[in-house]
């Protein structure tokens, strides 16, 4: 789906922040899902760079629940999905599956010549990526909050990464 009015507002604030901070990077990656691509295009328009689409960056596969409203799904199932990272969406993925994709993306990143990238993805992928990059169990990562357009900043130190900033939303004021 495309961005909502609130989503467009958030992306415009992110764009303004990246421009005002003269943000530069070597690569722009995006999930192929429409809202991520739209976010990447708007937020990085000032960079005039190609956006590299990668299937590994997609949101968790909700299987049979894809496109359904949460209110149409058994509340016990919803609670289990939110609390148990190993509980699989019927016909879809669980958080451990998403972590495996995140690990594959991290391996792919190691093959790129340059060092800086901005990645446009989704909450579940971002938490799984954090789990992969910091080598922490997915149970810890799923307890974190990831707002739309929240910036996460990792920096490589020797052979490992350090988390510098998580879910930085200072680019927008309180949004109702």
Secondary structure, DSSP 8 states (H G I E B T S, - for coil): ----HHHHHHHHHHHHHHHHTT---SEEEE-SSHHHHHHHHHHTGGG---EEE-GGG-----GGGTT--GGGS-HHHHHHHHH-TT---TTS--HHHHHHHHHHHHHHHTT-SS--EEEE--HHHHHHHHHHHHT--HHHHTTS---TT-EEEEEEETTEEEEEEEEE-TTS----
